[in-house]
Structures are given as structure tokens and as C-alpha cells.
Amino acid sequence: MNPLDFIYTPHVITTEQIIMFSIVVFLTLNAFVLMSSLFVIPYVLYVAHLKRTDKTKWGRECSSSEPLQIEMHSGALAWREENIEYLREMHIVNEGLNLYGEYLDFGFKKAAIIVPGRTEGLCYGYYFAKPYKEMGYNILTIDQRAHGLSDGEYNTVGFNEHRDLLAWIRLLHDEYAIESIVLHGICIGSSCCMFALTSGNCPDYVEGMVAEGMYPTFGDSFKNHMTNCGGPAAALPLIDIAMKLHTGYSMMYGPIHVIGNLKKPLLMLHSKEDIYSLPEAAQILYDTCGSEQKSIVWFEKGAHSRLRITDTERYDSSICSFLSNLQPVNV
């Protein structure tokens, strides 16, 4: 047969076929967008909140334009300046990371290490230092990994940071002849301190800790944060997956899982207005705590991590009372 004799009959596409094809394309594109959103949005949230993308993020400057935060940061810098003659720059290397701190050596044999929360560098810690100096403690403030001048890419909400804290503790004892140490943590800093105190590597000369705004798990606090800020709280499991992939840790594990093992003294400072670390969650933490020397001080007013600026006198006096009653603990 001569190919030229072949008569081509074009296939007629019906309206119904066009509609069906359009529906398939529409559904496919929407499924792609939905699946992308399920993974992209959680990853973006994870990076925004727990990954340091460059050294300008989470530096030593004030982390917020919120007036109370600015006032606290300014007060911290003013107190630092008042005591600048006692200041010594500090540096250690732990797990391959350069970590930095500042040490106010007043000549005491005791020291307090102040561990700030997420996004804060060491300058913020000075805001909480005054009662410790009054009670005879030198002050160490630290840039946690991925904060301030310190190396690091990820905030692991205390999992890796507590080993850095133990390294700072050993430094004060071994090289500066500090005989006893107290830890003070704010929010995530409390989680770091709790992991350190309940670690099998925690030295006996660590006396205890003060915790402001401690949460059961970071996942609980983060969920409350997203709920109150209108964020996608339902994406939390996927954000947790992103954290596991990058760090190997889950944000659904936290102080609530170790506080029962705590044997050293604990002072919890908590606001009844805290919408991120809920009061009822704080009460559960306190009830679960295994220490025989534990106390909780409730503040009627004050936002999360804003207790001292709300009631400075009560905040400081609570710490002074706690320190004055510290007794050696058999561990």
C-alpha cells in the first residue's frame, strides 16, 4: 500500500474529555501544592525558630523590639558596665565548637551560671545577676552554641547544650577554684540546666538550680506559641520530624521526662499569666520533681520570661531566700 494513499482521520476530543483532563490536572497540581506545603511550611518554621542561618542571627544584641525586652536588655548592659572591672572574657572548646562567655570574678568561692533562652546571647543573662552577687556568687554568662559569638548551627533545646554547660561547670571548678555552683535558666535555658543536673556526669559541687518559665517539653511550649500567634499548630509533628532529621532529637522529650530523677534543690519561678509554659504544666513539673528540696513561687502577673521586670523585689528575694537555705545534698 502506498503510504501516500493513507487517509488520516483526526481524533476528535470531546468536551467531556477536556473537562476530565482539566479536573485531573487541577487535582494533581493541588495535591502537589498540598504535599509541598506539608513539608515546606514545617521546614521553614523549624529553620526560623531553631536554626542559625548566619552569625547575625541570635547575636548579643537585643533580640526583640518589644519594649519590655528592650528595657531588660538595657538594664543588663547597665549592670554589666557597673561591674566591668571584674569582667573576664571566657572561651572553651566543646565537641569541636568554640564557645564564649563572660565571667565576673568578685573573689567569691561560689559561682552562678546564667543560661538564657532561645535567641538570647550572654548579655541578656546580666539582667538576672544582681541577687547572686549579693549572696556571694561570681557570675558566668554564656553564649550558648548557635548564639552570640559561639559556633553552632542548631538550637537543640538543651540536648546538646547541656553538655556545653557541664564543660563550663568543670572549667570554673578546675581552673578557677570554684567550690560550688548554682544554675539559673530562663525558658529553654531551664531545660538545659535540668538536663545537666540530672545527667550522670553532673558534679556533686553543683548545688542546685533556679528555673524561670520551665516547660514540660519544647513541643508543648512551641505548640502554645503557635496557637497564640495564629500559627499552624497542627504542623508540630512535621516540625518535630524536621528537628529529628537535622539533630536526632525530638522536641516532644523534655524536662518532664527527667525531673523525677532530680535530687538537687530546685526553685521554680512561674507566672499565672504564662501562655507559653502554662501554669498547670508547671505544677505538674513541680509535683513530678524528685528533689526533697524544691519550691515554687507563683507570680500573679508577668508574661513568659518577664517575671523579674514585673516584680523585681519579689523575684530577687525569692532567689536570695533559696540560696540562703541551700544545704548539701547526698547524690
Beta strands, then each sheet from edge to edge (+ up, - down):
strand 1: 87-94
strand 2: 97-104
strand 3: 110-115
strand 4: 137-143
strand 5: 180-186
strand 6: 206-212
strand 7: 266-271
strand 8: 294-299
sheet 1: 1+ 2- 4+ 3+ 5+ 6+ 7+ 8+
end
